[in-house]
Amino acid sequence: MLRLRKTRWKIAYIAIGVGSLFVLNGGILSHLLSDPIYAVVANLLTVLLYFVGVRSFRGAGEPIDPPRASWRMTSRPRAGFVIGSLLILSSANGMFVAASGPSDLTFAGVLGAIVDASLAFFYFRSSILLRRVPPLTVQEAPRWKPIKRQPLQ
């Protein structure tokens, strides 16, 4: 499976993934599918984007080859707490849209809020477990080669 360690590749994955979801959801799927099916497919694609990212991203010192533990969402606890908090805010926004928006957005808003709250739960759970379990780290390879100096004669 793909392993992303550098920040620029992680940002590129997120940008391409969100851009693809925006194009698919806004331009293609909304015209092909009816409202309830569209909401389900759009949220499934969002969960797929998160799942592939969670399984592909690796933090500094995290082993590259073995797959992550099934409960592990991030390499550090702080990242999981931040992402989980943002997902809670997104879930609250979805509930607000469902409650105050037009009736045709109610199902999509509630389903999005449930998906975001579920993802937030998994991120919080992962961060709590990461705080209890010491991280499995590997020795980092040096990014530069030491200069071999010739003795003075």
C-alpha positions, 0 to 999 in steps of 0.5 A, a space after each residue: 500500500 502507498 505510504 506517505 511520510 513527507 508533509 507535501 505529499 500528505 497535503 497533495 493527497 488531501 488537496 487532490 482528494 477534496 478536489 476530486 470529491 468536490 467535482 464528483 459530488 457537485 458536478 457529476 453525482 448530484 445530476 446522476 443520483 436522486 437525493 437520498 442515494 446521492 447523500 449516501 454515496 457522497 458520504 461513502 466517498 468521504 469515508 473512503 478518502 479518510 480510510 485511505 489517508 489513515 492507512 497511508 500516512 506515516 509519521 516521523 519515526 513510525 514504521 513504514 512497512 507493517 500496516 498500522 494497528 486497526 485502532 490507530 488513526 494518526 501517529 501522534 495523539 495531538 493530531 487525532 484530538 485536533 482532527 476529531 475536534 474539527 470533525 465535531 464542529 463539522 457534525 454540529 454544522 451538519 445538524 444546524 443545516 438539517 434543523 434550519 435548512 430546507 427540508 430536502 437537505 435534512 437527510 443529507 445533513 443528518 447523515 453527514 453529521 452522523 458520519 463526521 461524529 463517527 469519524 471524530 469518535 475514532 480519532 478521539 479513541 485513537 488519540 486516547 489509546 496512543 497516550 496510553 501505549 508508547 509509540 513503536 518507533 524505528 531509527 530514522 535514516 540520516 538525510 545527509 551523508 557525513 563528510 569523510 575528512 582526510 587526515 592532514 599530512 
